[in-house]
Amino acid sequence: MKRIRFPKRYLIVILTFISTCVCYIERVGFSIAYTVAADAAGVNQSSKGTILSTFYYGYACSQVPGGWAAQKLGGRRILLLSFVIWSLTCAFIPLDPNRVVILVVARLLVGVAQGFIFPSIHTVLAEWVPPHERSRSVSLTTSGMYLGAAAGMLFLPSLVKFRGPQSVFVAEAALGAMWSLLWIKYASDPPRPEHPKATAASFGESLLPMKRSQKVKVENGGSSVKTAGIPWKSIIFCLPVWAIVVNNFTFHYALYVLMNWLPTYFEQGLQLSLHDMGSSKMMPYLNMFLFSNIGGVVADHLITRKILSVTATRKFLNTIGFIVASFALVALPLFRTAGGAVFCSSVALGFLALGRAGFAVNHMDIAPKYAGIVMGVSNTAGTLAGIIGVDLTGRLLEAAKANYSDLSTPESWKEVFLIPGLLCTFSSIVFMLFSTGEKIFD
């Protein structure tokens, strides 16, 4: 019998999925471990918000350089370098809330290193994955973030309880090292004859719409695309790029606020113990994992069956995801039980993840050759959302604590969830008006 060969691009997608999973275990893990250590040391909410947001300053600085480096040096190499740097940092830096300078430097370094990850991943996927598989490939890869966050919420509180906050850093460093070994062993650049970079892996390129002025002649399976410099000016002044940027900002504002402050909301807003909540605390992120993959499968089905155009598919899923999430976020502080809060946050994060089948894949629709660059630009905005949202939330809660004496009232949390709710509505309108699924940059 003829042996069935497992396509290499599937293995690449699986490895990138695992990479995002490990990265978000690290991010959630730090939030959980630092919250416990900071509360024990008597650190106030505003100071906690400052430390939690430090990661995003480093993350923001490396997004565009990460895209450039991935474009010039190869996404495979830059992705490995990122993992090595942040894993070593976690392995050797002590988690002590009183050693603020060391902690700030460490979080900045981890942020810079992880800032290379998503531009590198998008560069790798643009080289390996054909257009008609992009929605579910990107959705699967990014859903690793949510599975990682869910796993972190499930297992790490118990690790902190029995082994202490520092044990989280050791576990994260070990996971990073194991992934790096897998990447070294199994990852490679695409073979040039089968997957030329200029045509984004040459798989089903005809399924991707292209502006008339940018169509090129293809003869004998080759391409006449010429190597050119990165069109920075066109990218910066392109409205469809800005539609992605705005939605990336909103998505990450909501995600990072919930990721960093949901443990505090459960423990101080609802007077619950994360450890005693059991598996229910992981449901918001597990829901993101499920809805992200559902969105990718639905998007590819609509496109390949020609039920909707690429543009209509992106707008449809993005709008549904962000509008439902908007209502859920605004309603979240009204739920005063563990089950109600978990349900509402699960709906909010699940539909936000569904919306990623709209804006998050759109990088490779409009600029497959420069996917890492456009991802770097848009993810910079998403990282700024982390800086603004996480720090602002700490300040809002500190002010609420002064007004209401503690954080156990719905009013204390109203503004925290209202802001991302309103941003979701605004962003969905922007994407409807200005986005496109056609290739703009070639």
N, C-alpha and C positions, 0 to 999 in steps of 0.2 A: 504494500500500500504506500501511496505517496505521502510523505510526511507533510503535515500542515504547519506552515511557518507562521510564527507569531510576528506581526509587523513591528519593526523597530520603533516606529513612531508611537505605537501604543505603550511601549515600555517607557519612552521618554515622558509621555503624558502622566503615566503612573508615578514616575519618580518626581516630577514637578508637583504632583498632587501631595505626595508624602512631604516634600520640602515645605509647602505652605502649611501643612498640618503641624509640623515640628515648630515652625516659626511662631505659630499662634499659641501653641502650648507654652512657648517661652514668654510671650506677651501676657497671656492670662496668668501664667505662673508668677511673674513678677508682681502683677497687681495684687494677687492673693497673698503672696509671701510678704511683700512690703507693707500691705495694709495691716497684717497681724503684727509685724515687727514695729511699725510706726505707732499703732494704737498702744502697744505695750510700753513704748517710750514716751507716750503722751504728746505726739506730734498732732498739731491742729489740722483741720480739713483744708485750709488754704495752702499750707506748706506741703501737705500730701499731694494736692493738685499740681503744685509746682514740680515736685519730683516725678510724679507720674507722667507729666507732659514733657519732661526733659528728653526722653527717647525721641519724641517727634521732631525736635529741633535738628538732631542729627539725621533723622530719617528724611526730613525735608531737604537738607543740604545735598544729599547724595542721589536724589531721584534723577535729575537731568544728567549729571555726570555718569550715573549708572547706565542710563540709556545710551549715552555716547560711548562709554567703555564697552558695553555689550555689542554695539554696532561695529566698533573698530577692532576689538580684541576677541570677540566671540562671547555669546551669552553663556555657553557651557563653562568657560574658564572663570568668568566673573561671578557666576553663581556659586561655584566651588569656593572661590576666594572669600566671598561673603560669609559662607557657613563656617569656614575655618576661623575667621576673625571673631565673629560673635560667640562661637562655642568656646574659644580660648578665654574670652573675656568673662563669660559666665563661670568658667572653671576656676579662675584665680581671684575674682573680686569678692570680698566679704560683704554680706548684706547686714550693714549696721546703720540704722537711721541717724545716729549721732555723727557718723563720718560723712558729712554731707558732700564735701568736695570730691572725695573718691567715688561716691555713689553717682554724683552728677556726671563726672568724667566717664565712668563705666557705661551709664545709660546713653550718653552721647555717642560713645564708640559703638555700642550695640545698634543704636539707631542708624548711624552712618553705614555700618556693614549690612544691615537688613534693608536699607534703602536701595541697594543694588539688586535685590532679589526679584522684584516684579518686572522691572525693565528687562532684566536678563531672561526671565521666564517668557515674556512676550516675544523677545527676539528669538529664542529657541523654538517656541511654538510656531511663529511665523515662518521659520525655515522648514519645519518638519510637517506641519499639519495642513491638509488641503482645505480650501475655503468651505466646502460643504460639511466639514467635520469640526469647524472652528467653534461653533456655539457650545456644543457639548464638551469639547476638549477644554476650552477655557473655563466653562462652568465646573467641570470636574476638578480641574486644577485649583481654581479659587475656592471650591467647596471644601478643600482641605483646611482652609483657614477656620471654617466653622466646626469641622469635626475635631480639629485641634483644640479650639476653644471649648468645645463640649467635653472633650477628654480631660482638659485641664481643670474645668469646673468640677468634674466628677471625682477625679483621683487626687488632685493636688491638695485640697483642704485636709484630707486625711494624712497625707505625707507631712504637711506642716504640723499637724497636731501631734503626730507620733515621732517625727524625726527633726522637727524644727524648720524655720523658714530657709536656712542655708541649704538644706537638703534639696530644695527645689532647684537651686542653681546647679548643683551637681548633676541632678537628673537631666536637666535641659542640656548641659554640656555633653553628656553621654549620648543623648539622642542626636544632637548636631554632629558629633563625631561619627556615629554609625551611618547617618545619611551620607556624609561626605565620602565614606568608604564605598557605599553603594554607587554613588555618582561617578567616582573614579573608575570603578570596575565596569559599569554598564553604559554610561553615557558616551556619546560621540557626536561629531559634526555630521550633517547629512552628506551622503555621497554626492559629489558634484554632478555626475551625469544624470542622476535620478531626481535630485532635489536642488537645482540651482537657486541661489539666494534671491536673485532678482525677480523670480516668479513665485516666491514664497512656497517653495517645495514642489511646484509644478503639478500639484494634485487638483484637478477639477477647476483650474483657474477660470474657465469660461463661465462657471456658475456665479462669479463675482461681478456685479455690474461695474462699468467703467465709464468715465466721462468720455464723450466722443473725441475730444481733442487729445486724449491721452492714450488712445488705442494704438498698439504697435503690431507690426506684421510678425507672424511667427511662421517660420519655414522649417520643415524637416524636424519638428519637435524642439527647435531651438528658439531663442528669444533675441530680439534686437535691442533689449534694454541696455543702456549704457551706464557705466558707473558714474555717478555724479555726487556732488557735495550735498550735505543735508540742507533742505530748503527751509531754514529757520524762519525767515520772514513770512513765507507762505503759511507755515504751521501756526505761528503766533497770531496772525491776522485772519485765520480761518474760523468762520462761525460754527461749523460742525465740530471743530476741535474744542471750541469754547463750550458747546453744549455738553460734550463729554466732561470737560473740566468742572463745570458747575455741578453736574450730577455726581461726579467723583467726590467733590467737596462735601456735598450733602450726605452721601452714603457713609463716608468715613466719619463725618461729624456724629451722626447717629450711632454708628457702630462703636467708635472709640469712647463716646460718653457712656454707652451701656456696658462696654467691656470693662472699663476702668472703674465705673461707679455703681454697677449693678450689685456687686458684693456689699458695698456700703448701704445701698437701698434695702437689700434684704435684711441686713443685720441691724441697722439703725432706723431705717424708715419703717420696717415691718416688725422689728424686734425678733428676728429669726436667726438661727445658727446655720451657717452654710454646711457645717458637718452634719447637723441633724436633718437637713433638708433632703439628704440622700441623692438619688439620681434625678430628682425633679429640677434641680438647679441647672442641669446641662441641657434641658429641653429647648431653650431659646436658640442655642447654637446648633443643636441637632436638627432643629427645624430649618435653620439656614442651610445646613448641608443638604437636606432633602429637597428644599425648594430651589436651591441653586442648580441642582442636577435636573430637576423637572423643567426648569426654565430653559436649560440648554437643549434638552431633548425636544421640547415643544418648538423652540425656535428653529432647530435644524429640520424638523418635520414640516413646518410651515414653509420653509424656504425650498427644500429639495422637492416637495410635492407641488410647489408653485401655487400654494393656497394664498400666500401673501408675498409681496416683494420683500427684499432684505430691509429696505427702509421702513415699510409698514410693520414688519415683524419687530424690529428694534423699538419702534415707538409704542407699539401695542403693549409689549411686555414691560417696558420701562414705566409706562403710565399706570398700568394696573398695579405693579409692585409698589411704586412710590405713593400713590394715592391711598391705598389700603394701609400702608405703613404709617402714613400721616395721621389717620384717624386713631390707629392703635397707640401711637406715641402720646397723643394728646389725652387719651383716656387712661393711660397707664397709672398715674397717681391716684385715680379714683378707686382702684382695686386694692383692698386692704387685707386680703388673705393671701397666703402663699400660692394657692392654686390659681386665684384670679390674676395675680401679678405675673406668675410664670406663663399663663395662657396669653395675656396681653403682650408681654415682651416677646413671646414666641411668634405671635402673629406679626408684630412689628418687624422683627429681624428676618422672619421667613419671607415676607413679601419684599423686603429690601433686597434679599438675596435673589428672589425671582427677577427683580428689576435689573440685576447684573447681566441678564441675557439680552438686555437692551444696550445700555451705555458701555459696559465693560468689554464687550466683544467688538464694539464699534471701532476701536483702534485699528484692528486688522481689516475691517471693511474698507475704511477710507485711506489707510496707509500701510498695507502689508509689509512693504519694504522698510518702512520707518516705524514699525510697531513699537519697538523698544523706546524710541525717542518720544513718540506721542504719549506712550504710557508713562514715561518719566515726567513729562510736562503735566499731565493730568493727575498723576499720583503725588506730585508736589503740592497741588491744591488739596488733595485728600489728606496729606500730611499736615498742612497748615490747619486743616480742620481739627486734627488731633491736638495740635498745640493750643488752638483757640478754645475748642470745646472742653477739653479735659481741665485746663487751667480755669476757664470761666466757670465751669460747674463747681469747682472747689470754692471759688469766691462767692458764687450764689448760695451755696450751702452754708458757708461761714456767716454770710449776712442773714440767712434764714434762721440759723441757730441763735443768732443774737436777738432776732425778732420773736421767735417762738420758743425759746429756751432749749429746745432739742429738735431732732430731725424726724420725729415720729408722726407729724401731721401731714396730710396731703398737700397743704399749702406750701410746706417747706420744699416740696419737689415739683410743684406745678410748672415753674419757669424752666426747670432743668429739662423737662420733656416737651414743653410747648415749643421751644426754639427749634429742635430738629423736626418736629411735626410740621411747622410752618415752612421750613426749608424744603421739605419733601414736596409739598404742593407747588412751591415756586419752581423747583428744579424740573418737575414733570412738565410744566408749561414750557419752560425753556427748551427742553429736549423735543417736545412736539413741534415747536416752531422752527428750530434751526438744525436738527440732526439730519443725516442722510446715510444710506447704506451703500452708496456708490463710491468707487475708488476715486479719490481726489489726487493723491500723490503717487507718482510712479517713477 
